[in-house]
Amino acid sequence: MRNPAMSAGTPVSPALLTPRQAAERLAISPRKLWALTASGEVASVRIGRAVRYDAADLADFIERAKQ
């Protein structure tokens, strides 16, 4: 049986974002994203040497950053 979400023309968003994608989503530089990650302000996922970001974690960061 074919998965309807995998049909041609239906974009599938990745479960995790690359650092570049995450930085673009937050409208900050990759260097600033790395600083926020190193300080623990933004959660990340490590898969081997790769660092990835969950979109829900980025949304949580945005909510916490609102004043």
N, C-alpha and C positions, 0 to 999 in steps of 0.2 A: 504494500500500500504506500502511496506517495504522500509525503508530508506536505500539506498545503503551504506552510511557511517557507518551504524551500523551492517553490515554483519560480520559474523565470519571471523577472520583473518585480518580484517582491523583495525589497531590500531587507536584509537580516542584519540587525545591529549586533556588534560583537558584545559578548558578556563582559569583557574587560577591555579597557582602553590603554593604548600605549602612552608613554609619557608625553609625547608630542600632542596626541589627541586630547589628553587630559588638560594640558596647558592651554590648548586652544579653547577648550570648553570653559575654562576659568578665565580666559582672556589675560593670561599672564605668561611670562617667559618660562621656558623649560628650566632655567636656572633657579628661578623663584619657586617653581613647583618642587624642585629637588630640596631646596632649603625648608619648605613647609613639610615635606615628607621626612627629612632628617630630624626635624624638631618634634615630629609626632602630631602635628596639626592636621595633616592629611594622611589618611590611612592608605596603605598600598598592599599589594599582593606580590610576593616573590615566587617565581616559578623558575627554579634554577638560578641563573644570573639575571634573568629578565625581571623587570619591575612593571607591574600593571596596576591599573586603577579601576575600581568599580564605580560606575556612574552614580549609584546610590550614595556611596561614600563622599563623592564630590558634592552632591546635593546637600548632604548633611553638613559638610564644611561650609557651604554657602549660607545655610540657615544659621549656623553658629556665629558666622562672621557678621551677620546683619546687626546693626545697632539700633 
